[in-house]
Amino acid sequence: MAFPLLDALDLKLLQALELDGRASFSRIAQVLGVSDQTVARRFRRLRETARLRVTGMTDDSRLGRTSWIVRLGCAHHTAARLAATLAGRPDTHYVDLAAGGTEVVCAITPQSRPDRDEILLERLQRTPHVTSVSAHCILRTYYGNSLRWLRKISALDPDEENALRVPAAAPLPAPAAPDPADLAMLNVLQRDGRASLARLQAAGGLHETAAKRRLERLRASGVLYLAVEYDHEPLGQGVEALCWLTVAPHALERTGRAVADHPEVRFAAAVTGRTNLVVSVLCRTTDDLYGFLTEKIGAPGDVHTAETVLTLRRVKTLTNEQPSLPPSAD
């Protein structure tokens, strides 16, 4: 991969944060063999040039919740307004404008069955100028959630990766139920994944030891993971697309896992609907996207149909707020 606007140290820092978004600047500096000040300076520059931010995300599958990808066809000149409305909902994760500005695509996780029915069966169906609604329940994620695209850029060597990687989350015997203090901390972390322990302590009304213990528990269980958000253009990845594939049922698992391994893929999941595999792709150019579709999409005979929709604009990411700069000391 080519990353024309970033140097090797920038890429190492991005991947280091992907492996542990709360790693202190001093820890990252020690592993990379540079000074704390160098890491802090690069972080600030990436925040300005690539809108770098670290956010705390909740893995809803570990809370017993089901996520959906919803495609909304819209009349001319109405998609942007609908996208802005959906972006204001707390249960939407991403909202994109696609398909020449006549389609809105959003990822949504209703908090309960009544919430699901309200948004999918009632509100969207009654929204003026919505010409079609297609809701796809995510059945199995092959790549995504805590596994994100920056893990694939191979900027760090194996020893550096091992020094920075956080242990894998333990399986949960039953869906977790965060209490009000947990939820208060998660709310702060969603806006700034590197928020100081003092801020988390204040939000949850806890003593420092209790706040630290809760943070460690949320991360160890996988309920909380840290996501690195950034603009893709500075990394040379100017083309974003969603590929909706129809795969033979017997080959769905094999195809999903094979597609997920490709460096262009940042999300791949089996879904319900007329198409049963959705893939989110980042490429440098449309020629590269063409090569991915024609050479890497799956074994001959397994993929029956493929629909590709370019993402024109991301209306909602995890947060629009800028992260703070915590102390570089451990």
ABEGO torsion letter per residue (X at the ends): XBBAABBAAAAAAAAAAAABAABBAAAAAAAAGBBAAAAAAAAAAAAAAAGBBBBBBBBAAAAGBBBBBBBBBBBBGAAAAAAAAAAABAABABBBBBGGGABBBBBBBBABAAAAAAAAAAAAAABBGBABBBBBBBABBABEEABBAAAAAGABBAAAAAAABBBBBBBBABBBBBBAAAAAAAAAAAABAABBAAAAAAAAGBBAAAAAAAAAAAAAAGABBBBBBBBAAAAGBABBBBBBBBBBAAAAAAAAAAAAABAABABBBBBBEABABBBBBBBABAAAAAAAAAAAAEBBGABABBBBBBBABBABBABABBBBBBBABX
